[in-house]
């Protein structure tokens, strides 16, 4: 905890002794104070020259020269924010003092209130000081930013609602204007060539919701109408406390050799790997904004490894350069063609759909197959495999798109029967992007995880027999729900939903459990089986007001009597959601269904829950059975079962491991037993129940 600093008091009171008394009051309240008493009006005026010397002024009516009202008036003239507390007995002029600027008016006998008020005002004044300092620092930072903006080697502008709200001189000169002020409130779209305006508008709109920067090649329009090719980077920024988009422009026509060398691959003259990724990232964002249709090709040389071993490193570089030149001559001029890696080239096609790109790719395969590469007096013929990926904005990682296109090349070669010579093109069909329990965030992504788990049949129902000790009619099963992912991670439904951590109520899984369980129950009862189910649900179901009306429809559709089903919740979930649990249990029992509590007895006073929630069944915690079977201690279990019976509920004792416990459980009044000794969970409801009552 941070140490409280010493309070610097400025006092206008009767004497130094009175000041020492105030210091003593503060010390007893846990704060150290240092006091200075003002002797005259002139000294008060001097003290007000620097309010940073003081944290609080306290004034009373006993100073021989200065009244509290004079302190307030002098503080106002000095334009200070120093808090002032007035100590006055039986004050009848509160309104006037507050209007004059007093922070509080306190009776001299109320020392506790004086301390609270003083500490409050000191803390508030410290916040005012910090804000003042931060504002000064912010102002200095803004001045430095303005200076850096003016001195920047990049042309920079700030855009809000499509209008320029700030720019530097270089930006103005880039577009042929003499001063940056000429561009204030100027529509940025008027400085973009007609053919690029729609794309630019989409990027500008999309950038406001993106944390990343976006690259865009465009044709700019100068004041005189002349057009020039340029490159802009869009990023989010703040200008004059306003959220906006920053444009940073570099003219490629005037960029010099250094820019060109960074953007191009020296071996082939094509664009470089990094430049292609930047362009692809920009087109992904444009696709997400709906402003363009783009497609990526990955062109992979077939049997590249064996070819390199056969002709050598120096010759393979010549082959790479020759094929690059051939592809360039057969590619649209406005396409972004790059040498991505040793045996791979990439093409980014703007305003081109996947089917059109596939046709171009197939033509390119034929063209390269018929092309003869002359290398060091050798004549070679090569083939390529081409993967085509359409950009839809859903996959936002450019590397994943490239990987998908390359995987398609590999699939083409694997499918070929001629030693991995693909010589063909295919459109990449991506596998569904799955969210795992760990990386999903937000209800939309969490819901996606749940829907995918249901679609992939990762949930399964198990039926655990519950055997009656009292000869009750019908067979009983507890319905367990397990989730098992591709890593064979096994979770119960409650654990699964707990890991998802929805912000809003989501009963999609609960409804699936109910539908699947009742469907199977209906089939068994149609065979003449008299079966009852205890279906475990998550805590979300307690808050879903539409669940019980929906349930009535589901039971009616399955032809099931309502009393054949009990819905079971854990004791912890019920206690954590007690009001909702009470309402749910009442509504459920009105519908004819039954209510069950599981893992009962873990709370400090478990029986209290039965007073609030009327349960037909109560399934105890495994701990009571362990205690019985390990030490033959029946007292706690007997008392709890007795309380359950007193509340007209039937007690279920789980986790029975041996026969010795059966007689004891019958004697203490248990109604049902369950455990692997009797029968474990099964995917079917085919246990042969025997009467052991």
C-alpha positions, 0 to 999 in steps of 0.5 A: 500500500502506498504511504500517505504523504504529509498534509500541508495545512494552511490555518486561519485560526485563533493561535498556534495551540489551536493549530497543534490541536488540529494536527493532533486530531489528524495524527490520531486519525492516522495522517501526519500533518504539518501546519502553518498559521497565517498571522495577517491578511498580508501573509495570507496574500503571500501564502496564496502566491503558490498554492502548491505549498499547501494541501488544505486551508482550514479557517474558523471565526476566532482569528483576530484579523481574518474571517473565513469569508475573507479567505474565500474572497482572497482565494477567488481573486488569486484564482486558486483551487486550494480547498477551504474548510470552514469551522463554525458553530451553529452555522446559519449561513451555509448556502453563502459559504458554499456559494463563496467556494467553501468545500465544507462547513463543520461544527468544531465538536465534530472531529470525526467529520472534520477528518473525513472532510479534510482527507477527502478534499486533500485527495480530491485536490491531489487528483486536480494537481495530477490532472493539471500536470497531465494536461501540461504534459499532453500539451507538450506532447502535442506540440512535439507531435506537431513539430515531428509532423512538420519535419516528417519525411512522409506525407501525412494526413488525418481523416475524420468522416471522410474529411482532412482534419490535419496534414503536414506540408509534404502531404499538401505538396504531394498533391500540388497544394502550396500550404497544408491549411488549404486542405483543412476540411477537404474531402480526401476522396476528391484526391483519389482517382475515380477508379480507386475511390470505392476501394478507398472508401471501403478501406477507410470505413473498415480501418476504424474498427481495425487495430492493424494498419492497411496498405493500399496502392492507388492513383492520386489526383493533384490539384491540377488534375494530374494523376500519379501512382502512390502507396498509402498506409492507413492506421488508426490515430487520434488528432485533436482528441478525435478518433481518426484515420492516419494516412501515410503516403510514399510515392513509388515513382519518386521513392528511389532505388532503396524502396524498389530494392526492398519491394523486389526480389533481386533474383527474379525482379518480381515483387518480394515475399514481404511486399506480397504479404503486405499487399495480400493483407490489404486485399484481405481487409478490402474483401472483408469490407466488401469493396473488392473481389480478389484471388491468390494463386500459389505456383509451385514447380513440380519435382523441384527437389529432384530437379535441383539435385540433378542440375545443381544450385547455380542452374536451378537459380537460372530456372527460377528466374526463367520461369519467373520471366515466363509467368510475368509475360503471361500475367495481367499487368496490374497483378501483383506477382511475387517470388515467394520462396525457392520453388514458389511464386504467388499472384494476387489478382484484383477484381477476379473471382475464383473460377476466372482465376482457375481458368487463368491458372490452367492456361498457365500450367499448359503454357509452362509445360510447353515452355523450354528453359535453356540453362547452361546449354541444357534444354529443360521442360518444367511443370507446375501445380497451382493452388487458387484461393478466393479472398472472402475476408473470413480468413484474416491471416495472409500466411494461412491463405498462402499455406492453403494454396500451397497445400492444394499444390501438394494435394494435386501432386499426391493425386497424380499417378506420375511421380508427383508431377501435378501440372494442374490447378485447383481451387482450395477448399478450406477446412472449417476454422475451428475455435478451441475452448482456450482461444475463443472469446466473446459469446459469438465465438463461444457459441461457434465452439458449442455449435461445432462440438454438436455438429462434430458429435463430440457430446455423448449421452450415458445412462447410469442405472439407479436401483430402488431399495424400496421397490419403487415402480419403474426403472430409473437412469441418471443421464450423464453428458460427456464431451470428448475433443480431438485430443481425447479431453473428457469433460462433463457438460457442466465443465464444458459450459464452465470453460466456455463462460458465456456472458449471456444465458445460453441453453443450446447444450441443455436443449440438445441434451433434453431432445436427445434424452427424450428421443431415446426415452420415447423409443424405449417406452414405445417398447413397453419399458417403464423408464424414468430419467434424471437429466443433468442440466447446467446452471444456465437452464435455471435462467431460461424462462422459455425453457419450460414452455419449450419443454412441454412442447418437446414432451408432447411431441415425444408422447412422454408423460411429464412425470417420467423425467426429472431435471437435475442440478448440482447443489452448488449451482442451486445455491449460487442461483437460488432465486432462479432455482426456486422459480424454476423448480416451482414452474417445473413441478407445475408442468408435471416434471420432477426436480432433482438435486445432485452432489448434495451435502457439500454446503455448510447447511445443506438442508436449508436448500430443501426448505427453499427448493422442493425436490423429488430426488436428492442425490448425495455427494460421493463423500458420504458413501466413501465415509460409510464404506471406509469407516462404517461411520453412518451418523452424518449420512443417517442424519442427512437422509432423515432430513431428506425424507422429512422434506418429502424427497427421495434419497439417492446414495451414489458410488456404491462399491460393495455389497456390505453397504446395502443393508445399512443404507436400507436401515437408514432410510435411503430410497435409491442406490447407484454405483459401478458395483451395481452397474456402470454408465452405458450408452443404452438403457438395457440394464436388468433391474432386480428387486433388492428391496 
